[in-house]
């Protein structure tokens, strides 16, 4: 029920519902704070990716600007792989 309320607030008001999702997972579901934070971040990432696809399909995103984001994503992936010990 709290997740539904969080989704409605996020969709109608444009506010982030991460705090309510964390509250629901911590209090109602008994999840550890670290796990619920990562789950909330994952859900936010999926929602943002879906929104980005819609914006790009409608021509609201300039591909030249998006190129810089893709470059940062590649650098971040390289940093993550080096952090876990995978040599490139």
The first five atom37 places (N, CA, C, CB, O) and aatype in JSON, in Angstrom:
{
  "aatype": [20, 20, 20, 20, 20, 20, 20, 20, 20, 20, 20, 20, 20, 20, 20, 20, 20, 20, 20, 20, 20, 20, 20, 20, 20, 20, 20, 20, 20, 20, 20, 20, 20, 20, 20, 20, 20, 20, 20, 20, 20, 20, 20, 20, 20, 20, 20, 20, 20, 20, 20, 20, 20, 20, 20, 20, 20, 20, 20, 20, 20, 20, 20, 20, 20, 20, 20, 20, 20, 20, 20, 20, 20, 20, 20, 20, 20, 20, 20, 20, 20, 20, 20, 20, 20, 20, 20, 20],
  "atom_mask": [
    [1, 1, 1, 1, 1],
    [1, 1, 1, 1, 1],
    [1, 1, 1, 1, 1],
    [1, 1, 1, 1, 1],
    [1, 1, 1, 1, 1],
    [1, 1, 1, 1, 1],
    [1, 1, 1, 1, 1],
    [1, 1, 1, 1, 1],
    [1, 1, 1, 1, 1],
    [1, 1, 1, 1, 1],
    [1, 1, 1, 1, 1],
    [1, 1, 1, 1, 1],
    [1, 1, 1, 1, 1],
    [1, 1, 1, 1, 1],
    [1, 1, 1, 1, 1],
    [1, 1, 1, 1, 1],
    [1, 1, 1, 1, 1],
    [1, 1, 1, 1, 1],
    [1, 1, 1, 1, 1],
    [1, 1, 1, 1, 1],
    [1, 1, 1, 1, 1],
    [1, 1, 1, 1, 1],
    [1, 1, 1, 1, 1],
    [1, 1, 1, 1, 1],
    [1, 1, 1, 1, 1],
    [1, 1, 1, 1, 1],
    [1, 1, 1, 1, 1],
    [1, 1, 1, 1, 1],
    [1, 1, 1, 1, 1],
    [1, 1, 1, 1, 1],
    [1, 1, 1, 1, 1],
    [1, 1, 1, 1, 1],
    [1, 1, 1, 1, 1],
    [1, 1, 1, 1, 1],
    [1, 1, 1, 1, 1],
    [1, 1, 1, 1, 1],
    [1, 1, 1, 1, 1],
    [1, 1, 1, 1, 1],
    [1, 1, 1, 1, 1],
    [1, 1, 1, 1, 1],
    [1, 1, 1, 1, 1],
    [1, 1, 1, 1, 1],
    [1, 1, 1, 1, 1],
    [1, 1, 1, 1, 1],
    [1, 1, 1, 1, 1],
    [1, 1, 1, 1, 1],
    [1, 1, 1, 1, 1],
    [1, 1, 1, 1, 1],
    [1, 1, 1, 1, 1],
    [1, 1, 1, 1, 1],
    [1, 1, 1, 1, 1],
    [1, 1, 1, 1, 1],
    [1, 1, 1, 1, 1],
    [1, 1, 1, 1, 1],
    [1, 1, 1, 1, 1],
    [1, 1, 1, 1, 1],
    [1, 1, 1, 1, 1],
    [1, 1, 1, 1, 1],
    [1, 1, 1, 1, 1],
    [1, 1, 1, 1, 1],
    [1, 1, 1, 1, 1],
    [1, 1, 1, 1, 1],
    [1, 1, 1, 1, 1],
    [1, 1, 1, 1, 1],
    [1, 1, 1, 1, 1],
    [1, 1, 1, 1, 1],
    [1, 1, 1, 1, 1],
    [1, 1, 1, 1, 1],
    [1, 1, 1, 1, 1],
    [1, 1, 1, 1, 1],
    [1, 1, 1, 1, 1],
    [1, 1, 1, 1, 1],
    [1, 1, 1, 1, 1],
    [1, 1, 1, 1, 1],
    [1, 1, 1, 1, 1],
    [1, 1, 1, 1, 1],
    [1, 1, 1, 1, 1],
    [1, 1, 1, 1, 1],
    [1, 1, 1, 1, 1],
    [1, 1, 1, 1, 1],
    [1, 1, 1, 1, 1],
    [1, 1, 1, 1, 1],
    [1, 1, 1, 1, 1],
    [1, 1, 1, 1, 1],
    [1, 1, 1, 1, 1],
    [1, 1, 1, 1, 1],
    [1, 1, 1, 1, 1],
    [1, 1, 1, 1, 1]
  ],
  "atom_positions": [
    [[0.82, -1.19, 0.0], [0.0, 0.0, 0.0], [0.87, 1.26, 0.0], [-0.94, 0.0, 1.21], [0.57, 2.24, -0.68]],
    [[1.97, 1.21, 0.78], [2.85, 2.38, 0.85], [3.55, 2.58, -0.49], [3.89, 2.23, 1.98], [3.76, 3.72, -0.91]],
    [[3.92, 1.5, -1.16], [4.57, 1.62, -2.46], [3.62, 2.24, -3.49], [5.05, 0.24, -2.95], [4.05, 3.03, -4.33]],
    [[2.35, 1.88, -3.43], [1.37, 2.47, -4.33], [1.24, 3.96, -4.07], [0.01, 1.77, -4.18], [1.19, 4.75, -5.01]],
    [[1.17, 4.34, -2.81], [1.1, 5.75, -2.44], [2.35, 6.5, -2.91], [0.93, 5.9, -0.91], [2.25, 7.62, -3.41]],
    [[3.5, 5.89, -2.75], [4.75, 6.51, -3.2], [4.75, 6.7, -4.71], [5.96, 5.67, -2.78], [5.18, 7.75, -5.2]],
    [[4.28, 5.72, -5.45], [4.2, 5.84, -6.9], [3.23, 6.92, -7.34], [3.81, 4.53, -7.51], [3.5, 7.66, -8.28]],
    [[2.09, 7.0, -6.67], [1.11, 8.04, -6.99], [1.66, 9.43, -6.71], [-0.18, 7.82, -6.2], [1.49, 10.35, -7.52]],
    [[2.32, 9.59, -5.57], [2.9, 10.9, -5.23], [3.96, 11.29, -6.25], [3.51, 10.88, -3.83], [4.03, 12.44, -6.67]],
    [[4.78, 10.33, -6.63], [5.84, 10.61, -7.59], [5.27, 10.98, -8.95], [6.76, 9.41, -7.72], [5.75, 11.92, -9.59]],
    [[4.26, 10.27, -9.38], [3.68, 10.52, -10.69], [2.86, 11.8, -10.75], [2.83, 9.38, -11.09], [2.93, 12.53, -11.73]],
    [[2.1, 12.07, -9.72], [1.21, 13.23, -9.72], [1.91, 14.53, -9.35], [0.08, 13.0, -8.78], [1.64, 15.58, -9.94]],
    [[2.8, 14.46, -8.39], [3.43, 15.68, -7.88], [4.83, 15.92, -8.41], [3.47, 15.63, -6.4], [5.36, 17.02, -8.3]],
    [[5.42, 14.9, -8.99], [6.78, 15.05, -9.51], [7.84, 15.03, -8.43], [6.88, 16.34, -10.28], [8.96, 15.5, -8.65]],
    [[7.51, 14.51, -7.27], [8.48, 14.43, -6.18], [9.08, 13.03, -6.15], [7.83, 14.78, -4.82], [8.46, 12.06, -6.58]],
    [[10.27, 12.96, -5.63], [10.94, 11.66, -5.51], [10.26, 10.85, -4.42], [12.45, 11.84, -5.22], [9.99, 11.36, -3.33]],
    [[10.0, 9.61, -4.7], [9.33, 8.75, -3.72], [10.29, 7.8, -3.03], [8.23, 7.97, -4.39], [9.87, 6.85, -2.38]],
    [[11.59, 8.06, -3.17], [12.58, 7.17, -2.56], [12.47, 7.08, -1.07], [13.94, 7.63, -2.92], [12.67, 6.01, -0.5]],
    [[12.15, 8.2, -0.41], [12.03, 8.19, 1.06], [10.87, 7.3, 1.5], [11.84, 9.62, 1.6], [10.99, 6.57, 2.48]],
    [[9.75, 7.37, 0.8], [8.62, 6.52, 1.17], [8.91, 5.06, 0.87], [7.36, 6.97, 0.43], [8.5, 4.18, 1.62]],
    [[9.6, 4.79, -0.23], [9.95, 3.41, -0.54], [10.89, 2.84, 0.51], [10.59, 3.31, -1.94], [10.75, 1.69, 0.93]],
    [[11.85, 3.65, 0.93], [12.77, 3.2, 1.98], [12.01, 2.92, 3.27], [13.88, 4.26, 2.23], [12.26, 1.91, 3.93]],
    [[11.09, 3.81, 3.63], [10.28, 3.61, 4.83], [9.48, 2.32, 4.75], [9.34, 4.8, 5.04], [9.41, 1.57, 5.72]],
    [[8.89, 2.07, 3.59], [8.09, 0.86, 3.43], [8.95, -0.39, 3.55], [7.36, 0.87, 2.08], [8.57, -1.36, 4.21]],
    [[10.1, -0.36, 2.9], [10.96, -1.56, 2.94], [11.57, -1.77, 4.31], [12.06, -1.46, 1.89], [11.72, -2.91, 4.76]],
    [[11.94, -0.68, 5.0], [12.53, -0.82, 6.33], [11.5, -1.27, 7.36], [13.16, 0.49, 6.77], [11.7, -2.24, 8.08]],
    [[10.39, -0.53, 7.41], [9.4, -0.75, 8.47], [8.5, -1.95, 8.21], [8.57, 0.48, 8.65], [8.39, -2.84, 9.05]],
    [[7.87, -1.96, 7.06], [6.86, -2.99, 6.79], [7.46, -4.32, 6.38], [5.93, -2.52, 5.72], [6.95, -5.38, 6.75]],
    [[8.54, -4.28, 5.61], [9.1, -5.51, 5.09], [10.28, -6.03, 5.91], [9.54, -5.31, 3.67], [10.7, -7.18, 5.74]],
    [[10.81, -5.19, 6.8], [11.9, -5.62, 7.66], [13.24, -5.77, 6.97], [11.54, -6.91, 8.28], [14.1, -6.52, 7.44]],
    [[13.44, -5.06, 5.87], [14.71, -5.14, 5.15], [15.76, -4.26, 5.83], [14.54, -4.73, 3.67], [15.41, -3.23, 6.41]],
    [[17.03, -4.63, 5.75], [18.09, -3.76, 6.27], [18.13, -2.46, 5.46], [19.46, -4.48, 6.23], [17.75, -2.44, 4.29]],
    [[18.61, -1.39, 6.09], [18.63, -0.07, 5.45], [19.49, -0.07, 4.19], [19.16, 0.98, 6.43], [19.12, 0.55, 3.19]],
    [[20.6, -0.76, 4.23], [21.49, -0.77, 3.05], [20.82, -1.46, 1.86], [22.81, -1.47, 3.4], [20.92, -0.99, 0.73]],
    [[20.16, -2.55, 2.11], [19.49, -3.29, 1.03], [18.32, -2.48, 0.48], [18.99, -4.66, 1.54], [18.12, -2.43, -0.73]],
    [[17.56, -1.85, 1.36], [16.42, -1.06, 0.88], [16.88, 0.17, 0.12], [15.53, -0.65, 2.05], [16.21, 0.6, -0.82]],
    [[18.01, 0.76, 0.5], [18.55, 1.91, -0.24], [18.97, 1.49, -1.65], [19.74, 2.53, 0.51], [18.7, 2.21, -2.62]],
    [[19.63, 0.36, -1.77], [20.05, -0.11, -3.08], [18.84, -0.49, -3.95], [21.0, -1.31, -2.94], [18.84, -0.24, -5.15]],
    [[17.84, -1.09, -3.35], [16.64, -1.46, -4.1], [15.92, -0.21, -4.59], [15.69, -2.3, -3.22], [15.44, -0.16, -5.72]],
    [[15.84, 0.81, -3.73], [15.2, 2.07, -4.12], [15.97, 2.74, -5.25], [15.11, 3.02, -2.92], [15.36, 3.24, -6.2]],
    [[17.28, 2.74, -5.17], [18.1, 3.32, -6.25], [17.92, 2.55, -7.56], [19.57, 3.33, -5.85], [17.89, 3.16, -8.63]],
    [[17.81, 1.24, -7.47], [17.59, 0.43, -8.67], [16.25, 0.77, -9.32], [17.65, -1.06, -8.32], [16.17, 0.9, -10.54]],
    [[15.2, 0.9, -8.5], [13.88, 1.25, -9.04], [13.89, 2.63, -9.68], [12.82, 1.19, -7.94], [13.26, 2.83, -10.72]],
    [[14.59, 3.57, -9.08], [14.69, 4.92, -9.64], [15.43, 4.88, -10.97], [15.4, 5.88, -8.65], [15.06, 5.59, -11.91]],
    [[16.48, 4.07, -11.06], [17.23, 3.95, -12.3], [16.41, 3.38, -13.44], [18.44, 3.09, -12.09], [16.5, 3.84, -14.57]],
    [[15.6, 2.36, -13.14], [14.74, 1.76, -14.16], [13.71, 2.78, -14.65], [14.03, 0.51, -13.6], [13.45, 2.88, -15.85]],
    [[13.13, 3.54, -13.72], [12.14, 4.55, -14.1], [12.79, 5.65, -14.94], [11.49, 5.16, -12.85], [12.2, 6.09, -15.93]],
    [[13.98, 6.08, -14.56], [14.67, 7.13, -15.32], [15.05, 6.64, -16.71], [15.93, 7.59, -14.57], [14.96, 7.4, -17.68]],
    [[15.47, 5.4, -16.83], [15.83, 4.86, -18.14], [14.61, 4.79, -19.05], [16.45, 3.47, -17.99], [14.7, 5.1, -20.24]],
    [[13.47, 4.37, -18.51], [12.25, 4.32, -19.32], [11.84, 5.72, -19.77], [11.11, 3.66, -18.53], [11.43, 5.91, -20.92]],
    [[11.94, 6.69, -18.89], [11.62, 8.07, -19.25], [12.56, 8.61, -20.3], [11.65, 8.95, -18.02], [12.14, 9.34, -21.2]],
    [[13.84, 8.27, -20.2], [14.82, 8.74, -21.17], [14.53, 8.2, -22.56], [16.23, 8.35, -20.74], [14.69, 8.91, -23.55]],
    [[14.1, 6.95, -22.64], [13.76, 6.36, -23.94], [12.57, 7.09, -24.57], [13.44, 4.85, -23.79], [12.57, 7.35, -25.77]],
    [[11.58, 7.43, -23.76], [10.4, 8.15, -24.26], [10.8, 9.54, -24.72], [9.3, 8.23, -23.17], [10.38, 9.98, -25.8]],
    [[11.59, 10.24, -23.93], [12.03, 11.58, -24.32], [12.85, 11.55, -25.61], [12.84, 12.23, -23.19], [12.68, 12.4, -26.48]],
    [[13.75, 10.56, -25.72], [14.59, 10.46, -26.91], [13.74, 10.14, -28.15], [15.67, 9.38, -26.71], [13.98, 10.69, -29.22]],
    [[12.77, 9.25, -27.99], [11.91, 8.88, -29.12], [11.08, 10.06, -29.62], [10.99, 7.73, -28.72], [10.77, 10.14, -30.81]],
    [[10.73, 10.97, -28.73], [9.94, 12.14, -29.11], [10.8, 13.33, -29.53], [9.05, 12.55, -27.97], [10.27, 14.39, -29.86]],
    [[12.11, 13.16, -29.52], [13.01, 14.21, -29.98], [13.31, 15.29, -28.96], [12.44, 14.84, -31.17], [13.73, 16.39, -29.33]],
    [[13.09, 15.01, -27.67], [13.35, 16.0, -26.64], [14.78, 15.98, -26.11], [12.4, 15.78, -25.5], [15.15, 16.83, -25.31]],
    [[15.59, 15.02, -26.56], [16.97, 14.91, -26.1], [17.9, 15.18, -27.27], [17.25, 13.51, -25.47], [17.75, 14.58, -28.34]],
    [[18.85, 16.07, -27.06], [19.86, 16.38, -28.08], [20.93, 15.29, -28.04], [20.48, 17.81, -27.85], [21.6, 15.14, -27.01]],
    [[21.12, 14.53, -29.11], [22.1, 13.43, -29.09], [23.52, 13.9, -28.81], [22.07, 12.7, -30.4], [24.33, 13.13, -28.28]],
    [[23.85, 15.14, -29.17], [25.21, 15.64, -28.9], [25.45, 15.76, -27.4], [25.44, 17.0, -29.59], [26.55, 15.51, -26.92]],
    [[24.42, 16.15, -26.66], [24.56, 16.26, -25.21], [24.56, 14.87, -24.58], [23.42, 17.12, -24.62], [25.3, 14.62, -23.63]],
    [[23.75, 13.97, -25.12], [23.68, 12.61, -24.59], [25.01, 11.87, -24.77], [22.56, 11.84, -25.27], [25.3, 10.95, -24.01]],
    [[25.79, 12.26, -25.75], [27.09, 11.63, -25.98], [27.99, 11.79, -24.77], [27.76, 12.22, -27.22], [28.71, 10.86, -24.41]],
    [[27.95, 12.95, -24.13], [28.78, 13.17, -22.94], [28.35, 12.25, -21.8], [28.69, 14.64, -22.5], [29.19, 11.76, -21.04]],
    [[27.05, 12.03, -21.68], [26.56, 11.11, -20.64], [27.05, 9.7, -20.93], [25.02, 11.13, -20.57], [27.45, 8.99, -20.01]],
    [[27.03, 9.3, -22.19], [27.53, 7.96, -22.55], [29.01, 7.83, -22.26], [27.25, 7.66, -24.02], [29.48, 6.76, -21.85]],
    [[29.76, 8.92, -22.48], [31.19, 8.88, -22.17], [31.4, 8.75, -20.66], [31.9, 10.16, -22.7], [32.28, 8.0, -20.23]],
    [[30.62, 9.46, -19.87], [30.73, 9.34, -18.42], [30.34, 7.94, -17.95], [29.86, 10.39, -17.73], [30.92, 7.41, -17.01]],
    [[29.36, 7.35, -18.61], [28.96, 5.98, -18.28], [30.09, 5.0, -18.55], [27.71, 5.57, -19.08], [30.33, 4.09, -17.76]],
    [[30.8, 5.19, -19.66], [31.93, 4.32, -19.99], [33.05, 4.47, -18.97], [32.45, 4.63, -21.39], [33.66, 3.48, -18.55]],
    [[33.33, 5.72, -18.57], [34.38, 5.94, -17.56], [33.97, 5.32, -16.22], [34.65, 7.46, -17.39], [34.79, 4.72, -15.53]],
    [[32.69, 5.46, -15.87], [32.2, 4.87, -14.62], [32.28, 3.35, -14.64], [30.77, 5.29, -14.37], [32.63, 2.73, -13.64]],
    [[31.97, 2.75, -15.79], [32.07, 1.29, -15.9], [33.52, 0.84, -15.77], [31.49, 0.81, -17.24], [33.8, -0.17, -15.13]],
    [[34.43, 1.6, -16.37], [35.85, 1.26, -16.25], [36.32, 1.37, -14.8], [36.69, 2.16, -17.15], [37.06, 0.51, -14.32]],
    [[35.9, 2.42, -14.11], [36.27, 2.59, -12.71], [35.72, 1.45, -11.86], [35.75, 3.94, -12.18], [36.4, 0.95, -10.96]],
    [[34.48, 1.03, -12.14], [33.87, -0.08, -11.4], [34.65, -1.37, -11.63], [32.4, -0.27, -11.8], [34.92, -2.11, -10.68]],
    [[34.99, -1.65, -12.86], [35.74, -2.87, -13.16], [37.12, -2.86, -12.51], [35.88, -3.05, -14.67], [37.58, -3.88, -12.0]],
    [[37.78, -1.71, -12.53], [39.08, -1.63, -11.84], [38.93, -1.78, -10.34], [39.76, -0.31, -12.16], [39.81, -2.33, -9.67]],
    [[37.8, -1.29, -9.8], [37.56, -1.41, -8.36], [37.38, -2.84, -7.9], [36.36, -0.61, -7.99], [37.75, -3.19, -6.78]],
    [[36.81, -3.68, -8.75], [36.61, -5.08, -8.38], [37.77, -5.97, -8.83], [35.32, -5.6, -8.97], [37.75, -7.18, -8.62]],
    [[38.78, -5.35, -9.45], [39.99, -6.09, -9.77], [40.06, -6.67, -11.17], [40.14, -7.18, -8.81], [40.91, -7.53, -11.44]],
    [[39.21, -6.23, -12.07], [39.26, -6.71, -13.45], [40.14, -5.76, -14.25], [37.82, -6.81, -14.08], [39.82, -4.57, -14.37]],
    [[41.24, -6.27, -14.78], [42.18, -5.43, -15.55], [41.7, -5.31, -16.98], [43.62, -6.01, -15.51], [41.27, -6.3, -17.59]],
    [[41.77, -4.11, -17.51], [41.37, -3.91, -18.91], [42.58, -3.8, -19.8], [40.5, -2.65, -19.05], [42.44, -3.62, -21.01]]
  ]
}
